[in-house]
Amino acid sequence: METTEILNQFNSCYLKIQAIAQDENWLLLIANKKIDPEAATHLADVLHYLGEAMGCVEEIVEVKFNQESKS
């Protein structure tokens, strides 16, 4: 898998998880205490760490792009 493909996959996952975190049903589950309130924290943590991983991969993509543009 190419680095850009990895970044695209991370981005796709991030967007899907973010959609869940903002979904009305998810928010109602938390508000109505039907699931452990920690679930919201865990989901936010997943988004944070996925974002961090994406940042690392973005750096690699940028370096590779810069190397290719100089060639």
Backbone bond lengths (Angstrom), bond angles and torsions (degrees), N, CA, C in turn:
res aa  C-N    CA-C-N  psi(-1)  N-CA   C-N-CA  omega(-1)  CA-C   N-CA-C  phi
1 M - - - 1.457 - - 1.535 107.16 -
2 E 1.315 115.80 130.35 1.462 121.16 177.78 1.530 110.52 -71.02
3 T 1.314 115.16 156.74 1.464 120.46 -179.27 1.525 111.62 -58.33
4 T 1.320 116.50 -40.91 1.471 118.93 179.31 1.525 111.43 -65.82
5 E 1.328 116.70 -32.95 1.473 119.98 177.06 1.527 110.22 -67.19
6 I 1.327 115.90 -39.30 1.473 120.14 177.80 1.520 109.26 -61.66
7 L 1.329 115.92 -46.77 1.464 120.09 179.75 1.526 110.87 -61.48
8 N 1.308 117.37 -41.19 1.470 121.01 177.86 1.525 111.06 -62.99
9 Q 1.324 117.77 -39.95 1.466 121.24 178.38 1.523 110.81 -65.64
10 F 1.347 116.32 -44.92 1.465 120.21 176.56 1.529 110.25 -58.00
11 N 1.322 115.92 -45.81 1.460 120.77 -178.72 1.527 110.88 -61.65
12 S 1.323 116.46 -42.42 1.459 120.92 178.29 1.527 110.87 -61.29
13 C 1.320 116.00 -45.48 1.475 120.16 178.09 1.522 110.94 -61.91
14 Y 1.326 115.84 -43.81 1.457 120.67 -179.25 1.527 110.63 -58.56
15 L 1.328 115.64 -47.04 1.465 119.54 -179.11 1.522 112.01 -63.39
16 K 1.326 116.94 -38.75 1.469 120.46 179.16 1.526 111.36 -66.98
17 I 1.328 116.37 -43.40 1.467 120.29 -179.93 1.518 110.45 -68.21
18 Q 1.336 116.06 -38.92 1.458 120.10 177.08 1.536 110.82 -61.81
19 A 1.317 116.79 -38.82 1.466 120.75 178.03 1.532 110.56 -62.92
20 I 1.324 116.43 -39.14 1.467 119.82 177.06 1.521 110.04 -63.96
21 A 1.335 116.46 -45.69 1.467 121.09 -177.73 1.525 111.76 -61.41
22 Q 1.322 117.20 -26.77 1.463 121.19 -178.99 1.525 112.74 -99.62
23 D 1.328 116.87 -2.68 1.456 121.29 -176.79 1.533 110.72 -68.72
24 E 1.323 115.11 136.15 1.460 120.56 -178.58 1.528 112.08 -58.57
25 N 1.321 117.84 -41.21 1.474 120.73 179.93 1.527 111.21 -63.98
26 W 1.326 116.95 -40.56 1.460 120.82 178.29 1.530 109.41 -63.05
27 L 1.317 115.74 -46.03 1.465 120.20 -179.26 1.527 111.57 -64.02
28 L 1.329 116.98 -36.48 1.467 120.66 177.50 1.532 111.22 -67.99
29 L 1.325 116.46 -39.13 1.468 119.56 177.20 1.524 110.82 -58.15
30 I 1.306 115.25 -42.07 1.471 119.60 179.36 1.525 110.66 -70.98
31 A 1.333 116.02 -46.77 1.471 119.98 -177.75 1.518 111.84 -61.88
32 N 1.333 116.58 -37.69 1.466 120.88 -179.37 1.518 112.98 -85.95
33 K 1.332 115.75 4.94 1.469 122.85 178.13 1.530 112.15 55.51
34 K 1.344 115.51 36.17 1.465 120.28 177.26 1.516 110.77 -82.63
35 I 1.325 115.68 -18.63 1.469 120.53 173.78 1.519 107.39 -129.79
36 D 1.300 115.51 163.34 1.457 121.78 179.76 1.526 109.50 -57.02
37 P 1.330 117.31 126.65 1.465 120.07 179.78 1.532 112.86 -58.36
38 E 1.302 116.39 -23.47 1.470 120.46 176.85 1.521 111.42 -62.98
39 A 1.324 117.27 -20.19 1.463 120.60 -179.52 1.527 110.47 -59.26
40 A 1.319 117.55 -38.63 1.463 120.85 178.41 1.519 110.28 -64.40
41 T 1.324 116.24 -40.96 1.464 120.71 177.93 1.521 110.46 -63.86
42 H 1.317 116.39 -43.65 1.464 120.01 -179.64 1.525 110.98 -63.13
43 L 1.317 116.42 -41.25 1.461 119.94 179.55 1.532 110.26 -64.94
44 A 1.316 116.63 -41.11 1.470 120.17 176.78 1.523 110.57 -63.16
45 D 1.337 116.58 -38.83 1.470 120.47 176.96 1.522 111.24 -62.33
46 V 1.327 116.47 -42.45 1.471 120.82 178.62 1.526 109.66 -59.52
47 L 1.321 117.22 -45.81 1.458 120.67 178.77 1.529 111.19 -61.71
48 H 1.322 115.85 -41.57 1.459 119.84 179.98 1.529 111.22 -62.45
49 Y 1.325 116.42 -50.86 1.462 119.49 -176.76 1.522 112.32 -70.11
50 L 1.305 116.91 -33.14 1.462 119.90 175.70 1.528 109.57 -66.01
51 G 1.313 116.08 -41.01 1.464 120.45 175.51 1.517 111.80 -61.02
52 E 1.328 116.75 -40.82 1.468 121.04 177.38 1.522 110.83 -63.13
53 A 1.316 116.97 -44.06 1.470 121.37 178.81 1.527 110.06 -62.86
54 M 1.322 116.46 -40.79 1.459 120.15 178.55 1.524 110.33 -61.94
55 G 1.324 117.19 -39.57 1.457 121.35 178.33 1.520 111.95 -60.46
56 C 1.329 116.38 -40.67 1.465 120.79 178.12 1.530 111.00 -64.67
57 V 1.309 116.51 -43.88 1.467 120.48 -179.61 1.528 109.93 -68.64
58 E 1.343 116.95 -37.02 1.467 120.02 178.25 1.530 111.18 -59.06
59 E 1.339 116.35 -38.32 1.458 119.92 178.24 1.529 111.08 -61.02
60 I 1.317 116.62 -41.98 1.463 121.50 179.07 1.526 109.85 -64.77
61 V 1.328 116.79 -43.14 1.464 121.08 179.76 1.528 109.70 -62.48
62 E 1.331 117.24 -42.92 1.460 120.63 179.70 1.525 111.45 -62.95
63 V 1.332 117.33 -44.10 1.462 121.15 179.09 1.524 109.73 -61.91
64 K 1.317 116.21 -45.93 1.462 120.56 179.75 1.527 110.60 -62.09
65 F 1.328 117.28 -42.81 1.459 121.33 179.15 1.527 110.67 -62.48
66 N 1.336 116.38 -43.86 1.464 120.70 179.95 1.526 111.43 -64.13
67 Q 1.338 116.50 -39.10 1.470 120.62 178.24 1.524 110.40 -65.03
68 E 1.316 116.83 -41.71 1.457 120.77 -178.76 1.525 111.94 -69.73
69 S 1.338 116.75 -34.23 1.455 119.82 -179.11 1.532 111.47 -73.69
70 K 1.333 117.42 -24.68 1.456 121.54 177.11 1.517 112.27 -79.47
71 S 1.323 116.50 -20.13 1.467 120.55 -177.40 1.502 112.92 -78.73
